[in-house]
């Protein structure tokens, strides 16, 4: 048995969900979210200036609920597929993320991540990249558009709320033959209209907007940042298909984000992303346990919170140097090579 096969086999020891831990996570995540929302509504009645703290807490719980939905998409939160599907759909009423279409798209990501010959196309600008050479042959207008859309202020502050509030309301990047997933998007929209319409009639539409919009905006920015850095940074590696394998891509093509305990809790341990890619059936609350039990996973170079903020700039793969680079570094190299 090879070393890689042995690592995959040992990781399977952690993929069984633990029912009481799953149920406890549901209670604390949903309970904390609803309690924080209730506090925000009450404080808004007194003064809008008192609401930021519970709104921030609610956004943190919303990120945690998205991680639960993410686990349900991998059928890792419960043993039964029906339970994962039911809970995932319930989470989508809070995350505003259509469950079935997101689940199918995300499953595709797990089959091709960091494979240069099977890169995702479409609207994804967060988990894919282009090479320095490919950037070099773009037209000036295309280069400008690439720089604008990958700038951290645009891609990680301005776009995330637009994605969750608007783009997820339509099948903007869904294959036409995914009929059931496209229908599910509109069913989700209808359910959201009923949910927030009823909430608006009960509490007032202005009050609902004052609380729910900041929660979603803050949570979407944090969530997209987490998603962005999972395959970015100076030490992340990409490979051509003939040199790509799952274990190497997990250890070297996925980040190990080392976060303080409180942030690990709110982000559902998703910082152990190299473990998640090694075995996506491991529930989020067992990722740390798996990492600490297997030396090969513990020894992966970690990324600090500060490094995670800097990692957003690494959007190009330099095939000659075998490393991720920033647009500025790529432009300097291309200028040096120009005749």
C-alpha positions in Angstrom: 0.0 0.0 0.0 1.4 3.4 -1.0 1.8 6.3 1.5 -1.1 8.2 -0.2 -3.4 5.2 -0.1 -2.6 4.7 3.5 -3.4 8.3 4.4 -6.8 8.1 2.6 -7.6 4.9 4.4 -6.8 6.3 7.8 -8.8 9.4 7.1 -11.9 7.2 6.6 -11.9 6.4 10.3 -13.3 9.9 10.9 -16.0 10.1 8.3 -18.9 8.7 10.4 -21.1 11.5 11.7 -21.9 11.5 15.5 -25.6 12.1 16.0 -25.4 14.0 19.3 -22.7 16.3 17.9 -24.7 17.0 14.8 -27.9 17.7 16.8 -25.9 19.9 19.3 -24.5 21.9 16.4 -27.9 22.4 15.0 -29.3 23.7 18.3 -26.3 26.0 19.0 -26.1 27.4 15.5 -29.8 27.9 14.8 -30.5 28.8 18.4 -27.7 31.3 18.5 -28.7 32.9 15.1 -32.4 33.3 16.1 -31.4 34.7 19.6 -29.0 37.2 18.1 -31.7 38.3 15.5 -34.2 38.7 18.3 -31.7 40.8 20.3 -31.0 42.9 17.2 -34.7 43.6 16.6 -35.3 44.6 20.2 -32.3 46.9 20.3 -33.3 48.5 17.0 -36.5 49.6 18.7 -34.4 51.4 21.3 -31.7 52.7 19.0 -30.1 51.5 15.7 -26.7 52.3 17.2 -27.1 49.4 19.7 -27.7 46.7 17.1 -24.2 46.1 15.6 -23.1 43.7 18.2 -26.0 41.2 17.9 -26.0 41.7 14.1 -22.3 40.7 14.1 -23.0 37.7 16.2 -25.9 36.7 14.0 -23.6 36.9 10.9 -21.2 34.6 12.7 -23.9 32.1 13.4 -25.0 32.4 9.7 -21.5 31.4 8.6 -21.8 28.4 10.9 -25.2 27.5 9.4 -23.7 27.7 5.9 -21.0 25.2 7.0 -23.8 22.9 8.1 -25.5 23.3 4.7 -22.1 22.6 3.1 -21.8 19.3 5.1 -25.3 18.3 4.1 -24.3 18.9 0.5 -21.6 16.2 1.0 -24.0 13.9 2.9 -21.6 14.1 5.8 -23.7 15.7 8.6 -26.1 12.8 9.0 -25.9 9.2 7.9 -29.2 9.3 5.9 -29.3 11.2 2.6 -32.9 12.3 3.2 -31.9 13.9 6.5 -29.0 15.8 4.9 -31.3 17.0 2.1 -34.0 18.1 4.4 -31.6 20.0 6.7 -29.7 21.4 3.8 -32.9 22.8 2.3 -33.8 24.3 5.7 -30.4 26.0 5.9 -30.9 27.5 2.5 -33.9 29.5 4.0 -31.3 31.4 6.1 -28.2 31.4 3.9 -30.3 32.4 0.8 -28.3 29.7 -1.1 -30.4 27.3 -3.2 -29.3 23.9 -1.8 -29.6 21.5 -4.7 -27.9 23.6 -7.3 -25.1 24.7 -5.0 -24.6 21.1 -3.9 -24.2 19.9 -7.5 -21.8 22.7 -8.5 -19.7 22.2 -5.4 -19.5 18.5 -6.0 -18.0 19.4 -9.4 -15.4 21.5 -7.7 -14.2 18.6 -5.6 -13.4 16.6 -8.7 -11.2 19.1 -10.5 -9.7 21.6 -8.0 -6.2 22.8 -8.7 -6.1 20.7 -11.9 -4.9 23.1 -14.6 -6.4 21.0 -17.4 -9.8 20.8 -15.9 -10.4 24.3 -14.5 -13.9 25.5 -13.8 -15.3 28.1 -16.1 -18.3 30.3 -15.9 -18.8 32.8 -13.1 -16.4 31.3 -10.6 -13.5 33.7 -9.8 -12.7 32.4 -6.3 -11.5 28.8 -6.6 -9.9 28.9 -10.1 -7.0 30.8 -11.6 -5.3 31.4 -14.9 -1.6 31.1 -15.6 0.9 34.0 -16.1 1.3 33.0 -19.7 -2.5 33.0 -20.2 -2.7 36.4 -18.6 0.0 37.6 -20.9 -1.9 36.9 -24.1 -5.1 38.7 -22.9 -6.0 41.9 -24.7 -5.6 45.1 -22.7 -9.3 45.3 -22.1 -9.4 41.7 -20.9 -6.5 42.3 -18.5 -8.2 45.4 -17.1 -11.4 43.4 -16.5 -9.4 40.6 -14.9 -7.6 43.1 -12.5 -10.8 44.8 -11.6 -12.8 41.7 -10.8 -10.0 40.1 -8.8 -9.2 43.2 -6.8 -10.0 42.3 -3.1 -12.3 45.3 -2.7 -14.4 44.2 -5.6 -14.2 40.4 -5.3 -14.3 40.1 -1.5 -16.3 43.1 -0.4 -18.6 44.4 -3.1 -19.5 41.2 -4.9 -20.3 38.8 -2.1 -23.6 40.5 -1.0 -24.6 40.7 -4.7 -24.0 37.0 -5.1 -26.1 35.9 -2.2 -28.9 38.5 -2.5 -29.3 38.7 -6.3 -27.3 36.1 -8.3 -28.5 33.1 -6.3 -32.1 34.1 -7.0 -31.6 33.1 -10.7 -29.9 30.2 -12.4 -27.1 32.5 -13.6 -24.4 29.8 -13.8 -26.5 26.6 -14.0 -26.4 24.2 -16.9 -29.6 24.2 -18.9 -30.1 20.5 -18.6 -30.0 20.7 -14.7 -33.8 21.0 -14.8 -34.5 19.9 -11.2 -31.8 22.2 -9.8 -33.2 25.2 -11.8 -36.7 24.5 -10.6 -35.4 24.3 -7.0 -33.9 27.8 -7.3 -37.3 29.2 -8.1 -39.0 27.2 -5.3 -36.4 28.5 -2.9 -37.2 32.1 -4.1 -40.9 31.5 -3.5 -40.3 30.1 0.0 -38.1 33.2 0.8 -40.8 35.6 -0.4 -43.3 33.9 1.9 -40.8 33.8 4.8 -39.6 37.4 4.6 -42.9 38.7 3.5 -44.5 37.2 6.6 -41.7 38.5 8.7 -42.1 42.0 7.2 -45.8 42.0 7.8 -45.3 41.0 11.4 -42.3 43.2 12.4 -42.3 45.8 9.6 -40.4 45.7 6.4 -38.0 48.5 7.3 -37.0 46.8 10.6 -36.5 43.5 8.7 -34.2 45.2 6.2 -32.4 47.0 8.9 -31.4 43.8 10.6 -31.3 41.1 7.9 -29.5 43.0 5.2 -26.4 43.8 7.4 -26.3 40.2 8.7 -26.3 38.8 5.2 -23.8 41.4 3.9 -21.3 40.8 6.7 -21.7 37.0 6.6 -21.3 36.8 2.8 -18.1 38.8 3.0 -16.6 36.5 5.6 -17.9 33.4 3.9 -16.5 34.4 0.5 -13.2 35.3 2.1 -13.0 31.8 3.6 -13.9 30.2 0.3 -11.4 32.4 -1.6 -8.3 31.5 0.5 -9.0 27.8 0.5 -7.0 27.4 -2.8 -4.9 30.6 -2.7 -1.6 31.8 -1.3 2.1 31.6 -2.2 2.4 28.0 -1.2 -0.7 26.6 -3.0 0.2 24.4 -5.9 -1.6 23.6 -9.2 -0.7 20.7 -11.5 -1.3 19.5 -15.0 -3.8 16.6 -15.2 -1.2 13.9 -15.7 0.6 15.0 -12.5 -2.6 15.6 -10.5 -3.7 13.2 -7.7 -6.2 13.7 -4.9 -3.9 13.3 -2.0 -1.2 15.7 -3.3 -3.8 18.2 -4.3 -5.3 18.0 -0.8 -2.0 18.5 1.0 -0.5 21.1 -1.4 -3.5 22.5 -3.3 -5.7 23.3 -0.3 -4.9 25.6 2.5 -4.6 24.9 6.3 -6.0 28.1 7.8 -4.9 28.2 11.5 -7.6 30.2 13.3 -8.2 31.1 17.0 -10.6 28.7 18.8 -13.5 31.1 18.7 -13.2 31.6 14.9 -12.7 27.9 14.4 -16.1 27.4 16.1 -17.9 30.0 14.1 -16.4 28.8 10.8 -17.1 25.1 11.5 -13.4 24.1 11.3 -13.4 24.8 7.5 -9.8 26.1 8.0 -8.8 22.4 7.9 -9.6 22.5 4.2 -6.8 20.2 3.3 -8.5 17.5 5.5 -11.9 18.3 3.9 -10.5 17.8 0.4 -8.8 14.6 1.4 -12.2 13.2 2.5 -15.3 15.3 2.0 -17.4 12.9 4.0 -15.8 13.9 7.3 -18.2 16.1 9.3 -16.9 19.6 10.1 -16.7 18.8 13.8 -14.3 15.9 13.2 -11.9 17.7 10.8 -9.6 18.9 13.6 -9.6 15.5 15.2 -8.6 13.9 11.9 -5.8 16.5 11.4 -4.3 16.0 14.8 -4.4 12.3 14.5 -2.5 12.0 11.2 1.1 13.4 11.1 1.0 14.0 7.4 -2.0 16.4 7.9 -0.5 18.1 10.9 2.7 18.8 9.0 1.1 20.8 6.2 2.3 24.4 6.2 -0.4 26.5 7.9 -1.7 29.9 7.0 -2.2 32.5 9.7 -5.2 34.9 9.8 -2.9 37.7 8.6 -1.5 35.5 5.8 -5.1 34.6 4.9 -5.9 38.3 4.3 -2.8 38.7 2.1 -3.6 35.5 0.1 -6.4 37.1 -1.7 -3.8 38.8 -4.0 -2.5 35.5 -5.3 -4.7 34.9 -8.4 -2.2 33.6 -11.0 -0.2 30.4 -11.4 3.4 30.8 -12.6 4.1 27.4 -14.4 7.8 28.2 -14.7 8.4 29.0 -11.0 5.7 26.6 -9.8 4.0 29.0 -7.5 1.1 31.3 -7.1 1.9 35.0 -7.8 0.1 38.3 -7.7 -0.9 40.3 -10.7 1.9 42.8 -9.9 4.5 40.1 -9.9 3.1 38.7 -13.2 3.2 42.1 -14.9 6.8 42.6 -13.8 7.8 39.2 -15.2 6.0 39.7 -18.5 7.6 43.1 -18.9 11.0 41.6 -18.3 10.4 39.0 -21.0 9.0 41.5 -23.5 11.3 42.1 -26.5 
